[in-house]
């Protein structure tokens, strides 16, 4: 008798979603970066929850302070992708036996650092005993219908852009988990991208205010997967002619005989924004991001054919719909 096929995370979510009664007229479609419900005319309560688990999400070398901060940052990144400011944070902690007072203090300090870094406050939560460390974070904010950057608005002819370069985190994880070689200075930059991730909240809220963005997504599941998610929800495709690879990641790939395109497309946990922009408003979008202290890099254009194509080293290839799987690298 054959063994039952293992379910993946995304398949599990789809199965559960099919068992639920659907909220009428949901302001944000299921499957976008955050969720919402209407609280009064035009005003929305914005909600997001995500969890960090010790065994699968905390690599060797990451402190409890860094892990707790990351648990907040990865939620903030989803708010950034919608151009929304988080206001309040709830935290549920699952703590294994044997945690010391110092351990708990470090977790508390990391949580507060993550929240305050992005203008939010932790206002409550829950604590229980678990077999592994679990940090589950929920964000709350306010927004208005029609003013958020969703995944579903890209149109053929729009420009595709990202708020940063890719490959750093995938390379940093390989260094931490597999002790792969690279020069000291490059190693520090790559590992820092894993231990101290940053959400592009200022860039996201600035972009939202321009009216230039037609769709937006957080890239934490990888650049390739993010492009495919927008393609699916907007019913479009992409032609990528400039792969946004970080120079330190490129150096790491060269030293270790790795495919730099693979590292850039399929790594994950970069926490950049992937956006589509109206061509006539490109300069406005770019200037807004720069004024917010960031950069906006053009990487391609939206097409009408529902597939993602990359031109790299003079050749075209179809980009697969796969992304980050918990440390399966």
C-alpha positions in Angstrom: 0.0 0.0 0.0 1.5 3.3 -1.0 2.4 5.9 1.6 0.1 8.9 1.7 1.5 12.0 0.0 2.8 14.6 2.4 0.8 17.9 2.3 2.7 21.1 1.7 2.0 24.3 3.6 0.1 26.0 0.8 -2.0 23.0 0.1 -3.0 22.7 3.8 -4.1 26.4 3.7 -6.2 25.7 0.6 -7.8 22.7 2.2 -8.7 24.6 5.4 -10.0 27.6 3.4 -12.5 25.3 1.6 -14.0 24.2 4.9 -14.8 27.7 6.0 -17.9 29.9 5.5 -16.7 32.9 3.4 -17.1 36.4 4.7 -19.4 38.3 2.3 -17.6 41.1 0.3 -14.2 40.6 1.8 -12.2 43.8 1.3 -9.0 41.9 0.6 -9.1 38.6 -1.1 -8.0 35.5 0.7 -4.4 34.8 -0.1 -3.1 38.4 -0.1 -0.4 39.5 2.3 -2.8 40.7 5.0 -6.5 40.4 5.8 -9.2 43.0 6.5 -12.7 43.5 7.6 -14.9 46.6 7.3 -15.5 48.5 10.6 -17.3 51.5 9.3 -18.0 53.2 6.0 -14.8 52.9 3.9 -12.6 52.2 6.9 -10.9 48.8 7.4 -9.4 46.9 10.3 -6.1 45.4 8.9 -4.9 42.1 10.3 -1.9 39.9 9.9 -0.6 36.9 11.8 2.4 34.7 11.3 4.5 32.4 13.6 8.1 31.6 14.1 9.0 28.1 15.3 12.3 27.2 16.8 13.1 24.0 14.9 12.3 25.3 11.5 12.8 29.0 11.6 15.7 29.7 13.9 19.0 28.8 12.3 22.2 28.1 14.1 23.8 31.4 15.3 20.5 33.3 15.7 20.0 34.6 19.3 16.6 34.6 21.0 16.6 38.4 20.8 17.1 38.2 17.0 14.5 35.5 16.7 11.8 37.5 18.6 12.6 40.6 16.6 12.4 38.6 13.3 8.9 37.3 14.3 7.7 40.9 14.4 9.6 42.0 11.3 8.2 39.2 9.1 4.7 40.4 9.9 5.5 44.1 9.4 6.8 43.2 5.9 3.4 42.0 4.9 1.9 45.4 6.1 4.6 47.1 4.1 3.5 45.3 0.9 0.0 46.8 1.3 1.4 50.3 2.2 -0.2 50.1 5.7 1.2 51.2 9.1 0.8 48.6 11.9 -0.4 50.2 15.2 -0.7 47.3 17.7 0.8 43.9 18.2 -0.4 40.8 20.0 2.0 38.0 20.8 1.3 34.4 21.7 4.4 32.6 23.1 4.8 28.8 23.3 7.8 28.2 25.7 9.4 24.9 26.3 10.4 23.9 29.8 13.9 24.9 30.8 13.7 28.5 29.6 15.6 30.8 32.0 14.7 34.2 33.2 17.4 35.6 30.9 16.0 33.7 27.9 12.5 35.2 28.5 13.9 38.7 29.0 15.8 38.4 25.7 12.6 37.3 23.9 10.7 40.2 25.4 13.4 42.8 24.4 13.5 41.4 20.9 9.7 41.6 20.5 9.7 45.2 21.8 12.6 46.2 19.5 10.8 44.8 16.4 7.6 46.6 17.3 9.1 50.0 18.2 11.4 49.9 15.1 8.3 50.2 13.0 6.1 52.5 15.1 3.9 49.9 16.8 3.4 48.7 20.4 2.9 45.3 21.9 -0.4 45.5 23.8 -1.1 41.9 24.9 -1.0 38.2 24.1 -0.8 34.7 25.6 1.8 32.3 27.0 1.7 28.6 27.2 4.0 25.5 27.5 5.1 23.8 24.2 7.6 21.3 23.2 9.4 23.8 21.0 9.7 27.6 21.0 6.8 29.2 19.2 6.4 33.0 18.7 3.1 33.8 17.1 2.7 37.5 16.2 -0.5 39.3 15.1 -0.6 42.9 13.8 -3.5 45.4 13.7 -3.7 48.6 11.7 -6.3 50.8 10.0 -6.8 51.5 6.3 -9.3 52.6 3.8 -11.0 50.6 1.0 -9.4 51.4 -2.3 -6.2 52.9 -0.8 -4.2 49.7 -0.3 -1.7 48.0 -2.7 -3.1 44.6 -3.5 -1.7 41.6 -5.4 -4.5 41.8 -8.0 -4.1 45.0 -10.0 -1.1 44.5 -12.4 -1.8 45.3 -16.0 0.2 44.4 -19.2 2.7 47.1 -19.9 3.3 48.0 -16.3 6.9 48.0 -15.1 8.1 45.5 -12.5 10.3 46.7 -9.7 11.8 45.6 -6.4 13.0 47.6 -3.3 16.3 45.7 -2.9 18.6 43.0 -4.3 18.2 39.3 -3.8 20.3 36.2 -2.9 21.7 37.5 0.3 19.5 35.6 2.7 19.8 32.3 0.8 23.6 32.7 0.8 23.6 33.6 4.5 21.6 30.6 5.4 23.9 28.3 3.5 26.8 29.8 5.4 25.1 29.3 8.8 23.8 25.8 8.1 26.5 24.3 5.9 29.6 26.4 6.8 30.1 27.3 3.1 33.2 29.4 2.4 33.4 33.1 1.6 35.6 36.1 2.5 35.0 37.5 6.1 33.6 40.8 5.0 31.2 39.2 2.5 30.2 36.6 5.1 29.3 39.3 7.7 27.0 41.1 5.2 25.3 37.9 4.1 24.8 36.5 7.6 23.5 39.8 8.9 20.7 39.6 6.3 19.5 36.4 8.0 20.0 37.5 11.6 18.7 41.1 11.3 16.1 41.3 8.5 14.5 44.6 7.7 11.0 45.3 6.5 10.5 48.0 3.8 7.7 49.8 5.7 8.8 53.3 4.8 9.2 52.4 1.2 5.8 50.6 1.1 3.9 53.5 2.7 5.7 56.0 0.4 4.8 54.0 -2.7 1.2 53.6 -1.6 0.9 57.4 -1.4 2.0 57.9 -5.0 -0.9 56.1 -6.7 1.7 54.7 -9.1 1.6 51.1 -7.9 -0.9 48.7 -9.5 0.1 45.6 -7.4 2.5 44.7 -4.6 3.7 41.6 -2.6 6.1 40.9 0.1 9.0 38.7 -1.2 9.6 36.5 1.9 8.7 33.3 -0.1 11.2 34.1 -2.8 11.3 36.4 -5.9 10.1 33.6 -8.2 7.2 32.6 -6.0 6.2 36.3 -5.5 6.1 36.9 -9.2 3.9 33.9 -9.8 1.5 34.9 -7.0 1.0 38.3 -8.5 0.7 36.7 -12.0 -2.0 34.4 -10.6 -4.0 37.0 -8.8 -3.7 39.7 -11.5 -4.1 37.2 -14.4 -0.9 38.4 -16.1 2.6 37.3 -16.8 6.1 38.8 -16.4 9.2 39.3 -18.6 12.2 39.8 -16.4 15.3 41.2 -18.2 17.3 42.3 -15.2 17.9 39.8 -12.4 18.3 41.8 -9.2 21.3 39.9 -7.7 23.2 41.3 -4.7 26.9 41.6 -5.4 27.9 39.8 -2.2 25.5 36.9 -3.1 27.0 36.8 -6.6 30.5 36.6 -5.1 29.4 33.8 -2.8 27.8 31.9 -5.7 31.0 32.2 -7.7 33.3 30.9 -4.9 31.0 27.9 -4.2 30.1 27.0 -7.8 26.4 27.8 -7.3 23.9 29.0 -9.9 23.5 32.7 -9.2 20.0 32.8 -10.8 18.9 29.9 -8.6 20.2 31.7 -5.5 18.4 34.9 -6.5 15.1 33.6 -7.6 14.3 30.8 -5.2 16.0 31.8 -1.9 13.3 33.5 0.2 13.1 35.5 3.4 14.4 38.7 1.7 11.5 40.9 2.9 11.7 43.1 -0.1 8.7 44.4 -1.9 7.9 43.3 -5.5 5.7 45.9 -7.2 4.2 46.8 -10.6 4.2 50.4 -11.5 2.3 52.5 -14.1 4.9 53.6 -16.7 3.8 57.2 -16.7 4.4 57.4 -12.9 7.7 55.5 -12.7 9.7 58.6 -11.8 7.2 59.6 -9.1 7.4 56.1 -7.6 11.2 56.1 -7.7 11.5 59.5 -6.2 9.1 58.6 -3.3 11.1 55.6 -2.4 14.4 57.5 -2.5 12.9 60.2 -0.3 11.9 57.4 2.2 15.6 56.3 2.3 15.4 53.4 -0.1 15.9 52.4 -3.7 13.6 51.1 -6.4 15.1 48.8 -9.1 13.4 48.1 -12.3 13.6 44.4 -13.3 11.1 43.9 -16.2 7.6 44.4 -17.4 4.1 42.9 -17.1 2.9 40.8 -20.1 -0.5 39.4 -21.1 0.7 35.8 -21.2 0.3 34.1 -17.9 3.9 32.8 -17.3 7.1 34.3 -15.9 10.0 34.4 -18.3 13.6 35.4 -17.4 16.2 36.6 -19.9 19.6 35.9 -18.4 23.1 35.7 -20.0 21.4 36.1 -23.4 19.0 33.2 -23.0 15.4 33.1 -22.1 14.0 30.6 -19.6 10.6 30.0 -17.9 10.8 30.7 -14.2 9.3 27.9 -12.1 6.6 28.5 -9.5 8.5 27.4 -6.5 9.8 29.3 -3.4 11.2 29.1 0.1 10.7 26.0 2.1 11.7 26.1 5.7 15.5 25.6 5.5 15.2 23.1 2.7 18.3 24.5 0.9 
